[in-house]
Amino acid sequence: MSGTGFAKTPPPPYYAVIFTSQRNGSGEADYAAAADAMFELVQQQPGFLGAESARGADGLGITVAYFDSEENIRRWRNHTEHAATRERGKREWYEHFEVRVAKVERAYSGP
């Protein structure tokens, strides 16, 4: 994923889609290209607010994508290209994954 740093989100409330995954180690170049393509695509989606992502050397990764509504999360989930890439991930790239959707009711930053 090309995005780096902290997402610039508005004051709450908004929603967070938390995608935690364990890579299986196959298809690194294909995976990187697909992740970049999905990040480019999600940035064009209605209600997308930003994303933060990290992956450890052991293949465990967490990506948090922020949206303004549950409806726009559903639209992204049902986007044809995103759905196809998600299915490819299940077949080729992930040993395991979890998706959680949460409403952000409070947020603050520091130091």
Residue pairs with C-beta under 8 A, 6 or more apart in sequence:
1 35
1 36
1 38
1 39
1 51
1 53
1 63
2 36
2 39
2 40
3 39
3 50
3 51
3 52
3 53
5 52
6 52
6 109
7 49
7 50
7 51
7 52
7 64
7 66
8 49
8 50
9 49
9 50
9 66
9 104
9 107
10 49
10 68
11 107
12 104
12 105
12 106
12 107
13 103
13 104
13 105
14 49
14 66
14 67
14 68
14 103
14 104
15 66
15 67
15 68
15 69
15 70
15 73
15 101
15 102
15 103
15 104
16 64
16 65
16 66
16 101
16 102
16 103
16 104
17 64
17 65
17 66
17 67
17 73
17 76
17 99
17 100
17 101
18 62
18 63
18 64
18 98
18 99
18 100
18 101
18 102
19 62
19 63
19 64
19 65
19 97
19 98
19 99
20 60
20 61
20 62
20 97
20 98
20 99
20 100
21 60
21 61
21 62
21 63
21 89
21 94
21 96
21 97
21 98
22 59
22 60
22 61
22 94
22 95
22 96
22 97
23 31
23 55
23 59
23 60
23 61
23 93
23 94
23 95
24 59
24 93
24 94
24 95
25 59
26 92
26 93
27 92
27 93
30 92
30 93
31 92
31 93
34 85
34 88
34 89
37 81
37 85
38 81
38 82
38 85
39 51
41 79
41 81
41 82
42 48
42 51
42 65
42 76
42 82
45 72
45 75
45 76
45 79
46 72
46 75
47 67
47 68
47 69
47 71
47 72
47 73
47 75
48 65
48 66
48 67
48 72
48 76
49 66
49 67
49 68
50 65
50 66
51 63
51 64
51 65
51 66
52 63
52 64
53 61
53 62
53 63
53 64
54 61
54 62
55 61
55 62
59 95
65 76
66 104
67 73
67 76
70 101
73 101
76 82
77 83
89 97
90 97
